[in-house]
Amino acid sequence: GQMCMMVYDVLLNKSTIFSNNWNPMSTMMEGLTKPANFVPFELHPNTLRMIIQEQAGTWEKAIAELVMNSVDAGAERIDINYTTKTDSTNVDSLTVLDDGHGFHNEDQLNFFKVFGAPHQDDAFYGKYRIGRGQCLSFGRVTWRSHNYEMHVDLGDPNEKETPLDKIGYNLNYYDELHKGCSVKVEFFNPIRFWPDKKNSEEKQVRDIFNGLIELIKFVPIPVFINGYRISFDYSKINWTYEDDNAYYLIQTMTNNRFKDLKDYLNEVSIYNRGVFATDFPATWKGCCGVVITKKQIKLNMARNSIVDHDEYWFYIRNKIDELSSLAFTSTITEPKSDEERAVVINQIYLDDTFAVVNTTKQIEHFMKMPLF
């Protein structure tokens, strides 16, 4: 009823509410007795639990994050060792050891305690400082470095939620100095494998950890699993092309010269500084291969997708375009796969930029291909 009366007064030009002398803010401030206090936002423990436990996808991805942390710590070698119970087909625990600087002071411990403290361009991979939380979803984890030991047991998230007051770690101090850093993961659900007595020990290692190896096999320092090196030596790879941005190995799908680098010759795999980022199918460019960036490309927080507007990625993608076209023209007489033919047909008949990005000679080669 009061609101109706106010509207009525305004319509009759009898109200003074909106006169030049009236200031609603000054009227509200008259009752204040002291200046306002700044109150910062806080992160609820439930959200922290979600960040820690729900970013994990697979145990392989979680261990790959530990490997990246070792590289960020300046390690020159990484050893991954695993244990099984007697006559068991389960991997019960796994340890990542490195010779990096580890957690050597109170500042480093603060970085361990605080999730999300940003790197200041001081890390080879790190950006968000949250990746270490991934392994906490798969087991009880113990970090050992210098005089410190941090033990975390959040429980199996598949069984029950961790109580909010239990999200933290136990910190121990030792007189004995531990060089570098070791991270032991005792799995809630052991990794199952089926041993084949016909296989060598190395073959068994590669079979068990094939998924992990695919993620980290181009890390630029030596990485070993139970003593077997699983990372590649860049100097021994015959790259198609190399520039300041990346190493490129681009080939047609009918060329298997580089099959030792890839299990599947039907995609282009992009590795962010040696760690797997994403795959593009052969129909993307009509070729397959490996591209290893020399600088950081922008990825989403889960590190499984490239941010399209990244300028650095723009240059790399253009170089892949160029190398794919060259691979086609250099193998004009070879039979083409269905994927390769589809890409060429799409380029010639549907892509308005085809004549711009390819030379006349290349277009003539494409036109001579037995596409149908």
DATARA-V895254 format. One record per residue. N is the residue number from 0. RES is the residue in three letters. PSI is psi in degrees with one decimal (NA if undefined). Layout:
n=N res=RES psi=PSI
n=N res=RES psi=PSI
This chain:
n=0 res=GLY psi=-38.1
n=1 res=GLN psi=-39.2
n=2 res=MET psi=-40.3
n=3 res=CYS psi=-40.1
n=4 res=MET psi=-38.3
n=5 res=MET psi=-43.7
n=6 res=VAL psi=-40.9
n=7 res=TYR psi=-42.7
n=8 res=ASP psi=-41.6
n=9 res=VAL psi=-43.8
n=10 res=LEU psi=-30.5
n=11 res=LEU psi=5.9
n=12 res=ASN psi=29.1
n=13 res=LYS psi=-13.7
n=14 res=SER psi=147.7
n=15 res=THR psi=11.0
n=16 res=ILE psi=-41.6
n=17 res=PHE psi=27.6
n=18 res=SER psi=163.1
n=19 res=ASN psi=-19.2
n=20 res=ASN psi=-5.4
n=21 res=TRP psi=129.1
n=22 res=ASN psi=107.3
n=23 res=PRO psi=-36.9
n=24 res=MET psi=-40.7
n=25 res=SER psi=-34.8
n=26 res=THR psi=-40.3
n=27 res=MET psi=-33.7
n=28 res=MET psi=-14.3
n=29 res=GLU psi=-28.8
n=30 res=GLY psi=-6.6
n=31 res=LEU psi=138.3
n=32 res=THR psi=-14.3
n=33 res=LYS psi=159.7
n=34 res=PRO psi=155.5
n=35 res=ALA psi=144.9
n=36 res=ASN psi=141.6
n=37 res=PHE psi=126.5
n=38 res=VAL psi=110.4
n=39 res=PRO psi=150.2
n=40 res=PHE psi=154.9
n=41 res=GLU psi=157.4
n=42 res=LEU psi=123.2
n=43 res=HIS psi=139.9
n=44 res=PRO psi=-30.2
n=45 res=ASN psi=-38.1
n=46 res=THR psi=-37.8
n=47 res=LEU psi=-41.6
n=48 res=ARG psi=-41.1
n=49 res=MET psi=-43.5
n=50 res=ILE psi=-40.1
n=51 res=ILE psi=-49.0
n=52 res=GLN psi=-24.9
n=53 res=GLU psi=-2.2
n=54 res=GLN psi=-16.1
n=55 res=ALA psi=136.9
n=56 res=GLY psi=-57.7
n=57 res=THR psi=160.6
n=58 res=TRP psi=-31.4
n=59 res=GLU psi=-43.5
n=60 res=LYS psi=-37.2
n=61 res=ALA psi=-42.1
n=62 res=ILE psi=-35.6
n=63 res=ALA psi=-36.1
n=64 res=GLU psi=-39.0
n=65 res=LEU psi=-38.6
n=66 res=VAL psi=-42.7
n=67 res=MET psi=-37.4
n=68 res=ASN psi=-36.9
n=69 res=SER psi=-42.3
n=70 res=VAL psi=-42.6
n=71 res=ASP psi=-29.0
n=72 res=ALA psi=7.2
n=73 res=GLY psi=20.3
n=74 res=ALA psi=148.8
n=75 res=GLU psi=-8.7
n=76 res=ARG psi=143.4
n=77 res=ILE psi=131.5
n=78 res=ASP psi=126.7
n=79 res=ILE psi=119.3
n=80 res=ASN psi=143.8
n=81 res=TYR psi=158.6
n=82 res=THR psi=150.4
n=83 res=THR psi=152.4
n=84 res=LYS psi=158.5
n=85 res=THR psi=131.2
n=86 res=ASP psi=34.9
n=87 res=SER psi=152.7
n=88 res=THR psi=25.3
n=89 res=ASN psi=137.0
n=90 res=VAL psi=112.5
n=91 res=ASP psi=-35.6
n=92 res=SER psi=160.3
n=93 res=LEU psi=138.8
n=94 res=THR psi=132.6
n=95 res=VAL psi=117.5
n=96 res=LEU psi=140.6
n=97 res=ASP psi=169.4
n=98 res=ASP psi=30.2
n=99 res=GLY psi=-169.7
n=100 res=HIS psi=-17.9
n=101 res=GLY psi=-158.2
n=102 res=PHE psi=93.5
n=103 res=HIS psi=1.0
n=104 res=ASN psi=178.3
n=105 res=GLU psi=-33.9
n=106 res=ASP psi=-40.8
n=107 res=GLN psi=-37.0
n=108 res=LEU psi=-35.3
n=109 res=ASN psi=-38.2
n=110 res=PHE psi=-32.9
n=111 res=PHE psi=-37.0
n=112 res=LYS psi=-37.7
n=113 res=VAL psi=116.3
n=114 res=PHE psi=131.8
n=115 res=GLY psi=4.5
n=116 res=ALA psi=117.0
n=117 res=PRO psi=147.2
n=118 res=HIS psi=148.6
n=119 res=GLN psi=57.4
n=120 res=ASP psi=30.1
n=121 res=ASP psi=12.0
n=122 res=ALA psi=146.7
n=123 res=PHE psi=-38.9
n=124 res=TYR psi=-43.9
n=125 res=GLY psi=144.9
n=126 res=LYS psi=-45.6
n=127 res=TYR psi=-17.4
n=128 res=ARG psi=45.8
n=129 res=ILE psi=-9.8
n=130 res=GLY psi=-29.4
n=131 res=ARG psi=-19.5
n=132 res=GLY psi=-16.0
n=133 res=GLN psi=-41.1
n=134 res=CYS psi=-17.2
n=135 res=LEU psi=-16.1
n=136 res=SER psi=-10.9
n=137 res=PHE psi=-10.7
n=138 res=GLY psi=178.7
n=139 res=ARG psi=131.8
n=140 res=VAL psi=135.2
n=141 res=THR psi=121.7
n=142 res=TRP psi=134.6
n=143 res=ARG psi=121.9
n=144 res=SER psi=132.0
n=145 res=HIS psi=-120.9
n=146 res=ASN psi=7.7
n=147 res=TYR psi=150.0
n=148 res=GLU psi=126.3
n=149 res=MET psi=121.9
n=150 res=HIS psi=129.0
n=151 res=VAL psi=131.1
n=152 res=ASP psi=95.1
n=153 res=LEU psi=-2.7
n=154 res=GLY psi=161.9
n=155 res=ASP psi=115.6
n=156 res=PRO psi=-16.5
n=157 res=ASN psi=-16.2
n=158 res=GLU psi=-44.6
n=159 res=LYS psi=159.7
n=160 res=GLU psi=142.1
n=161 res=THR psi=128.8
n=162 res=PRO psi=140.9
n=163 res=LEU psi=-32.7
n=164 res=ASP psi=0.5
n=165 res=LYS psi=4.7
n=166 res=ILE psi=98.0
n=167 res=GLY psi=-160.1
n=168 res=TYR psi=157.8
n=169 res=ASN psi=129.0
n=170 res=LEU psi=125.2
n=171 res=ASN psi=151.9
n=172 res=TYR psi=138.9
n=173 res=TYR psi=146.6
n=174 res=ASP psi=-35.3
n=175 res=GLU psi=132.8
n=176 res=LEU psi=130.5
n=177 res=HIS psi=114.8
n=178 res=LYS psi=145.5
n=179 res=GLY psi=-143.6
n=180 res=CYS psi=141.2
n=181 res=SER psi=138.7
n=182 res=VAL psi=116.0
n=183 res=LYS psi=127.8
n=184 res=VAL psi=115.9
n=185 res=GLU psi=106.3
n=186 res=PHE psi=136.3
n=187 res=PHE psi=-42.0
n=188 res=ASN psi=102.4
n=189 res=PRO psi=151.5
n=190 res=ILE psi=121.9
n=191 res=ARG psi=143.2
n=192 res=PHE psi=159.8
n=193 res=TRP psi=99.1
n=194 res=PRO psi=144.6
n=195 res=ASP psi=114.6
n=196 res=LYS psi=-19.1
n=197 res=LYS psi=-20.0
n=198 res=ASN psi=149.6
n=199 res=SER psi=168.0
n=200 res=GLU psi=-39.4
n=201 res=GLU psi=-41.7
n=202 res=LYS psi=-38.0
n=203 res=GLN psi=-41.8
n=204 res=VAL psi=-45.0
n=205 res=ARG psi=-31.3
n=206 res=ASP psi=-44.6
n=207 res=ILE psi=-41.6
n=208 res=PHE psi=26.6
n=209 res=ASN psi=-44.1
n=210 res=GLY psi=-42.2
n=211 res=LEU psi=-41.7
n=212 res=ILE psi=-41.3
n=213 res=GLU psi=-28.4
n=214 res=LEU psi=-33.8
n=215 res=ILE psi=10.3
n=216 res=LYS psi=-13.1
n=217 res=PHE psi=17.9
n=218 res=VAL psi=133.9
n=219 res=PRO psi=14.6
n=220 res=ILE psi=160.1
n=221 res=PRO psi=130.1
n=222 res=VAL psi=130.9
n=223 res=PHE psi=145.1
n=224 res=ILE psi=116.0
n=225 res=ASN psi=39.7
n=226 res=GLY psi=-7.3
n=227 res=TYR psi=125.5
n=228 res=ARG psi=129.9
n=229 res=ILE psi=-6.6
n=230 res=SER psi=150.7
n=231 res=PHE psi=147.7
n=232 res=ASP psi=112.0
n=233 res=TYR psi=-35.7
n=234 res=SER psi=-17.1
n=235 res=LYS psi=5.7
n=236 res=ILE psi=130.9
n=237 res=ASN psi=86.4
n=238 res=TRP psi=144.8
n=239 res=THR psi=-38.6
n=240 res=TYR psi=151.5
n=241 res=GLU psi=134.7
n=242 res=ASP psi=-168.2
n=243 res=ASP psi=-14.7
n=244 res=ASN psi=-37.0
n=245 res=ALA psi=169.0
n=246 res=TYR psi=135.1
n=247 res=TYR psi=132.6
n=248 res=LEU psi=95.3
n=249 res=ILE psi=130.2
n=250 res=GLN psi=162.9
n=251 res=THR psi=160.8
n=252 res=MET psi=-17.9
n=253 res=THR psi=0.2
n=254 res=ASN psi=113.5
n=255 res=ASN psi=27.9
n=256 res=ARG psi=-26.9
n=257 res=PHE psi=29.5
n=258 res=LYS psi=-22.2
n=259 res=ASP psi=-17.3
n=260 res=LEU psi=-23.5
n=261 res=LYS psi=138.4
n=262 res=ASP psi=-32.1
n=263 res=TYR psi=119.2
n=264 res=LEU psi=52.2
n=265 res=ASN psi=26.3
n=266 res=GLU psi=162.2
n=267 res=VAL psi=119.3
n=268 res=SER psi=130.3
n=269 res=ILE psi=124.6
n=270 res=TYR psi=120.9
n=271 res=ASN psi=102.2
n=272 res=ARG psi=35.3
n=273 res=GLY psi=-7.3
n=274 res=VAL psi=133.1
n=275 res=PHE psi=132.6
n=276 res=ALA psi=-54.9
n=277 res=THR psi=165.4
n=278 res=ASP psi=145.9
n=279 res=PHE psi=132.9
n=280 res=PRO psi=160.5
n=281 res=ALA psi=-29.4
n=282 res=THR psi=-10.3
n=283 res=TRP psi=-49.5
n=284 res=LYS psi=-4.1
n=285 res=GLY psi=7.1
n=286 res=CYS psi=173.6
n=287 res=CYS psi=172.0
n=288 res=GLY psi=-164.0
n=289 res=VAL psi=136.4
n=290 res=VAL psi=124.7
n=291 res=ILE psi=115.5
n=292 res=THR psi=150.2
n=293 res=LYS psi=-18.2
n=294 res=LYS psi=171.4
n=295 res=GLN psi=127.0
n=296 res=ILE psi=152.3
n=297 res=LYS psi=122.2
n=298 res=LEU psi=161.7
n=299 res=ASN psi=174.5
n=300 res=MET psi=-29.3
n=301 res=ALA psi=-5.0
n=302 res=ARG psi=30.7
n=303 res=ASN psi=11.0
n=304 res=SER psi=140.0
n=305 res=ILE psi=137.7
n=306 res=VAL psi=118.8
n=307 res=ASP psi=-32.9
n=308 res=HIS psi=7.0
n=309 res=ASP psi=120.7
n=310 res=GLU psi=-36.9
n=311 res=TYR psi=-43.4
n=312 res=TRP psi=-32.0
n=313 res=PHE psi=-45.0
n=314 res=TYR psi=-40.4
n=315 res=ILE psi=-42.7
n=316 res=ARG psi=-39.7
n=317 res=ASN psi=-37.9
n=318 res=LYS psi=-37.3
n=319 res=ILE psi=-40.8
n=320 res=ASP psi=-49.1
n=321 res=GLU psi=-46.0
n=322 res=LEU psi=-33.5
n=323 res=SER psi=-42.7
n=324 res=SER psi=-41.6
n=325 res=LEU psi=-38.2
n=326 res=ALA psi=-38.4
n=327 res=PHE psi=-50.5
n=328 res=THR psi=-26.5
n=329 res=SER psi=-12.8
n=330 res=THR psi=42.0
n=331 res=ILE psi=-31.9
n=332 res=THR psi=-8.3
n=333 res=GLU psi=147.1
n=334 res=PRO psi=149.1
n=335 res=LYS psi=149.0
n=336 res=SER psi=167.9
n=337 res=ASP psi=-40.7
n=338 res=GLU psi=-42.4
n=339 res=GLU psi=-43.7
n=340 res=ARG psi=-39.3
n=341 res=ALA psi=-40.6
n=342 res=VAL psi=-44.1
n=343 res=VAL psi=-44.2
n=344 res=ILE psi=-44.1
n=345 res=ASN psi=-41.6
n=346 res=GLN psi=-46.0
n=347 res=ILE psi=-43.0
n=348 res=TYR psi=-19.7
n=349 res=LEU psi=-20.4
n=350 res=ASP psi=115.7
n=351 res=ASP psi=-21.7
n=352 res=THR psi=3.1
n=353 res=PHE psi=-45.8
n=354 res=ALA psi=-13.4
n=355 res=VAL psi=-42.6
n=356 res=VAL psi=-7.9
n=357 res=ASN psi=145.7
n=358 res=THR psi=165.6
n=359 res=THR psi=-40.7
n=360 res=LYS psi=-41.1
n=361 res=GLN psi=-39.6
n=362 res=ILE psi=-40.5
n=363 res=GLU psi=-39.9
n=364 res=HIS psi=-46.0
n=365 res=PHE psi=-41.5
n=366 res=MET psi=-22.8
n=367 res=LYS psi=-7.9
n=368 res=MET psi=142.4
n=369 res=PRO psi=84.3
n=370 res=LEU psi=-23.9
n=371 res=PHE psi=NA
